Structures are given as structure tokens and as C-alpha cells.
């Protein structure tokens, strides 16, 4: 009997491909909106159509409205702790911005600040709220101060939390570098491991012990929402490097009373940016929180709320 020589390459490579395909199907495939709703929507969740996009939002409580805008790759859940406390006195409105959370990608793939500002105005008009406090973190803060500049009669008070909009001397976060690098960003569309999300959160937080598996899982699953990864790449590849000269002019024109809350240890948008922004805003107060990173409302909800209440109730 003649034994045939086994070609291990013909067996090994297809096997490896099958393993990776199985891992992909099990961990990194897009997750549908309906599936995500089971974990990340509740009885307070509402959906409203804006330009063909079903926008996920929550509108809870009574009192003067306060609108909360999250940052890049986050969702309205970033405001959970703030909301639980604010509901004692205020009507709290928070939403998943296009490209993120349950809302998902914009139909036109336009993720410029101007487009977000216009979107927010359409949203506020549709829910018939014309006077409110406006707070935003990071990207949400950038949208917030641009909104206050464009619609000053609507925003009674403005709260900017580690807001973007001015250039920094910091290197670009690695998650944005991945999204802007050819081949790597194509891989990101299909392979987005959970540890990558965890590493990103470790940059955002100062105290890594506050990063729970539940938190990482939420960020990870919402990133896998159908269309969100491509939207993240589309936004990252916009030419949106802050133009300080024009943005400083806009900031100087904002007369709205403004509170700036900044994490002293923010490695994405450093406290120096908070100081510069406070300098340009003519009617502003800056509060810097020690041992705090880029998302004070998540990492230090009690301390950041104390600063907020002092400002709102003054």
C-alpha cells in the first residue's frame, strides 16, 4: 500500500481562515439595531426621524430643559449618572448623535460640525424646545459652542466638558490613527476586538479601576452597530483639524454664560485647551477636576455635578 504525502499547507491555511472567519462571525460582525435595542434601549427610549435617520433619544423629567451631547464613539448612556441626579430638578434631553449609539450613520455621510449643528437645530425644533441649557463633552462640546454661537437666543447657559475645537500639541489618539490609515481602517470595518475598545477607554479615563467590563462591553457593542464603524472612519477622515483663527473669533462672540469643566489629566484634549477656551469666551468660568481624564461626567459624576449645580443655580 502506497501512503500519500499529506500537503499540510493545503489543510493548514484553509483551517486558519475558517477559524478567523468563525471568530469574526462570533465577535466582530455588525450588530443590528433591533438586537442592540434589547440591551441599550428601555421604556424611556424614543426614536424620531431627522433627514431620514431614526434618532435615538430620551426626554425625561420636568422643569427647565437641559440638553446633553456626548463625544466621539460614545452614546447618550455616557450621561447616565448625571441624568439620575438632574431629574430631581430638570427636564433632561439626551440623544445618540448620528454615527454613534443606536442612531447609527447619517444618510449623507456628512459629519462636519456644521452638519451636526444643523442636525441639532432640526432635532430641537421637531421636539418643540426653544429655550434650554446646553452641555456637551468633547465632540459634543464642539457642537454645543457652535450651536450657542449660531442660535444665541435658544441657549440660556452653556456647559463645555473637555470640548474640542482648538488645536492641541498632543499626538492624535491611536483609534483615530487606525481610522485614517489605509488597510488598517479597512480591517477595522470587520475586525474590531474588544481589547481595542478597552485600550481606548484607558486613554480616556485617568483611573483605570473605574473601567468595568460592563462599560467596555457597551462601548464595544454600540461600535458594532450596523454602519457605525464606517461612519467613524468617515468622520475621522474629514479634514477637521481645528482652525484656531476662525474658531477663536466664534468663541469670542459667544455672550452666553458658560461653564467649562476639564479633567486635569486629559491626554486627548489637555487642560491648557480649557484655559485657552476660557480666555476667549468672554462670560465663562473654568473648573479643573484633579485625577480626572477626558470624560468627567462618567469618571467623576459627583464632583462634576457639584460644579454644574453651582453654575446653574447661581
N, C-alpha and C positions, 0 to 999 in steps of 0.2 A: 504494500500500500504506500502510495506516494503522498507525503504531507505537503500541503500547500503552504507557502510562506505567507504569513499574515502581514498585510500592509497597515501598520499602526497609524500612519498619517491619515489614511482614508477613514479610519474609525475615530481617531482622537479629535480631529478638527470639527467634524460634524457634531460630535458629542459635546465639545466645549460650546459650540454655537447653540445647541439645544439647551444647555444649562443656563447660558446667559439669557436666552430668549425666555426661559421659564422664570428666571429671576426678574426680568423686565416685566413680564406679564403679572407677576405676583406683587411687585413693589413699586414700579415706576410708570405704569400705564396711566393715561389720563383717567380721572375720576369724574363721573357725570355729576351734573348739578343735583339731580334727584337723589343720588346716593349720598352726596355731601350734606344735603338738607337734613338727613336723619340725625346727624351729629351736630351740625352748626347752624341750624335754624330752629326756632322754637315758636311758641304761641305769640310772641311779640314781633316776629319777623313779618315784614311786608315786602311786596315787590311792586315797583312802579315803572312804567315804560318811559324811557327818555331816549329819543332818537333811535328807536328800535332795540334798545338794550333794556333788559329786565334788571332794574337796580334793586339790590337787597338793602333794606334799611330797617331801623327800629325807631319808633316815635313813642316815647313813654313819659308818663308823669304829667303834672300840671304846674303852672307857674310860667315865668318868663323863659322863652326857649333858649337853649344853648346847643349849638351845633358842633359836633366833634368830627374832625377829619384825620384819618390815620396816615401813616407813612408808607413808603415803598415796601412791597411784599407783605404788608400787614393786612388787617381787616378791622371791621368795627369792634371785634372782640378785644382789641388792644385797650379799649376803654371800659372793660367790664367793671373794674374796681371803682373807677371814677363814677360810672353810671349808678352803681348801687348806692353811693353816697349822695350824689347830686339829686336823685329822685325825691329826696326829702323836701327839696325846695324848688326844683326847676323842672321844666319840660325838657327832656333830653332827646336830641335827634342825632343819630349816628348812622353812617352808611358805608357800604363797601364801594370804594371808588372803582371806576372802570379799569380793568386789567388785574383786579385783585379780588380776593374773597369769593363770595357766591355770585357777585355781579358778573365777573368774567370780562372778556375782551370787548373793546369798543368796535362797532361795526366798521368804522373808517380807519382804525389803527392809528388814530391821532391822539398822542399822549403828551402834547405840549402843555405848558402851564396855561396858555391862553385857552386851549380847548377844555382843560379841566375847570377853569374859571367860568367859562360859558356854560359848561355842563352843570356846575353847582347852581348857577343862577336859574337855569331851567328847572332844576330839581326844587329849589326853594319856591319858585313861582307856582309849580304844579301842586305842592303841598300847602300853598297859600300861607306862607310865613314870610312876613315882610320886615320884621324887626327882631333881632336876635343877637346874642353873644356868639362869637365865632372862635373856636380853638382848633389848632392843627399842630401835628407833630411831623417834623422832617419835611417830606414832600407835601403833606397836608398843611404844614405851616406856611410853605411857599405859596400854595393855592390860597390860603387864608389871607395873607397880607396883600396879595394881588387882588383878591376879591374886595377887601376893605378899601383899597385904592380906587377900584372901579365903581363900587357901589357904597359910597360912604354913608349914605342915609339909611342903609339897612343894618349895618354892623354897629351896635351900641358900644361894645367893648371887644377887644381883640386879644387873644392869648396865643402866643407863639412858643412852641416847645421844641427846642433844638431844631429850629426851622432852617431849611435850605434856602438858597437864593443869592448867597455871596460866595466868592471863591475861597478855597482853603489852601493851606500849604501841606495838607495831608495827602498821602497816596490814595488812589481810588480803591474802595473796598474790593476784595478779591471776587466777590459774587458778581460785581459789575464788570470786572475784567474778563471773567468767563463769558458773560453775556455779549461782550464786544469782540471776542476773539474768534475768527473763523475756525471752523471744525469743532472747536470746543463748544461754541454756542449751539451748533447743530447736534452735538452729543447731548447737551443739556436738555434738548427737547424730548429726549427719550430716556435719558439716564440721569435722574436727579435723586441721589441717595440721601437718606435721612441724616447721615452724619454731616453732609454738606450744609444742611439747614442748621444743625446744631453748632457747627463752627461759625456760621454767620451770626447766630444769636450770642455766641461767646464774645464776638466783637462788639455787639450792640449793648450787652449788659456789662456792668462793672463787676457785679457779684455773681459769678457763675453758679453758685449754690442755689440761686433763685430760678435757674433754668430747669424746669421739671420736664419729665418725659411727656406729660400731657401737653405742655406748651409747645415742645418741639413737634409733636405729632400734629397739632393743629396747624402750625405754620407749614409743615410738610404737606399735609393732605390738601390744604387750600392752594398751595403752589401747584398741585397736580390737577386742579380743577381744569376741565377741558378748555383749552385756549389761553390759560394764564401764563404758561411758560413762554409761548411765542410772544404774548403781549409784553412780558418782562423784557425779553430780548429787544423787541421793537422800541420800547421806551429807553432802554439803556443805549441803544444805537442812535438815538436822536442827538443832534448837535445842541445839547442843552447846557454846555459849560456856562456858568453864570457870567453875565456881562455886568461887572460891577458898576460901571459908569451909568448905564441906564437904570439898573436896579436901585442904585443909591438915590437917584433922582425920584424914583417912585416912592421909596421908603420915606424920604424927606417930606413928601407931600401928604403922608397919612397923618391926619389930625386925631384919629380915633384913639381914646385911651387904650394903652397896650401894656400887657404883662408879658415879659419874656422869662421863661423857665428853662434853665440849662443844666445839663449834667456836667459836673466839673471834670469828669473823666471820659467824656465823649470822644472816641477816637475817629468817628466819622465826620462830625461837624464840631470842631473844638470850641471851647468856651470863649476863645478870642473872637469867634464869629458872633457869639451872643453879645459881646461887648461892643463890637463894631455896629451891629444891628441896633442896639440900644442907643448908640451915639447918633445914628442917622434918624431914628424915629423920634420926633420932637416931643411926644407926650407918652413916654414909656418908662417902665420900671423893670430892672433885671434882677432875677433871683437865681443864684447858682447853688445847686444842691451837691454837697460833698458825697464822695463814694457812690457816684451815680453815672450811668452811661447815657446812651442815646435815647432811651425811652423812659423818662422819669415817671410817667403815669402808670407804667407797668412795674418798674423796678422799685419805685418809691411812691406808691399811691397816697399814703398818708401825708408825707411831707409836701408833695406837690399839690395836694388838695388844700392844705393849710395856706399855701401861698395863693392859690386860686381864690379861696374864700375871702382872704384879706383884701384882695383886689376887687372882687365883685361886690363886696359889701361896703366898700369904702364910699 
